[in-house]
Amino acid sequence: MFLHLGGDFIIPSDQVIGVFDIKTAKAVSTREFLKQTHSRNMHVNVANDQIPKAFVVTNDKIYLSAIAGATLRRRSNFLSKTKFT
């Protein structure tokens, strides 16, 4: 399964470690994490010219998305509960 992050960008849902609202970036530990991952060129901005509302953490990248974190979490929960027969 895949998770749509906005625009034409999707990632495999099994790579998703967590989906977070950008508002959590106010916490010191979160800001430090984002600074470190940014300095390591791990950020991928899929929000294009929009203000990011969420970030998605995977094993090797941090994706900045213009889609709200709650929406992305709902999408990822739907995908994890979907069973095909």
N, C-alpha and C positions, 0 to 999 in steps of 0.2 A: 504494500500500500504506500501511498504518497501523501504528503502534507503540502497543500498549496499555501505559500507564504505571501502571495500578492503578485500582481502583474503576470508574467509568464514564468514565475519561478516556483518550482516544487522540489521537495527533498524526500528521500525515502523515510517513511515514518519510523522505521526501526532504528534510525540514527538519532532520533530526538531523545535528549536526556531531560530537557526541561523547557517550559515556555513561561516567560516572565513579563509582567507589565513593565514598561520603561520607567514607571514611577518608582519602582523598587531601586532604581539607580541612585536614589537619594541616600540610601544607606552607605556608610563608609566602606564596608567590606565589598559591597556590590560595585561601587565606583572603582575601587582598587582592582577588582577582578576584571572589569571592563577596560581599565587603563592598561593592565598587563596584556590582555588578549589583543587589544588594539596595537600595542607596540610590537607584538609578534605577528602582525598582519593576519590575524585570524578573523577579522570582521568582514562580513559581506553585507553591503547595504542594498537590500532589495526594495527599500521604500522609495527609491529613486529621488524625486524632488519633493516628496512628502515628508512630514515629520514622523519619525519612527514612534510607534505606540507600544511595541513589544520587541523582545529579543528571544531568539530560540537558540538554545545551546545544544550542540552536537559534539561528537568526539573530537572533531578537528576544526570546527568553525563556530562562529557566533553570527547568526543572521539577524539583521535589523529589519523589522517589518512594519509597514504602515497599517497592518490589520491588528485590531485590538487583541491583547493577550487572551482574554476570555473567549473570543471567537476561535482563535487558534487552538486553545485547549479543548473546546467543544469538538472541533474538527478532529483533533488527535484522539480524543476519547471515543468518538463515533467510530473511527477507523479501528481502534483496538478492540471494540466490542462487536464489530461486524464479522460475521462468519458466513462463508460462502460454501454451499453444498453442491 
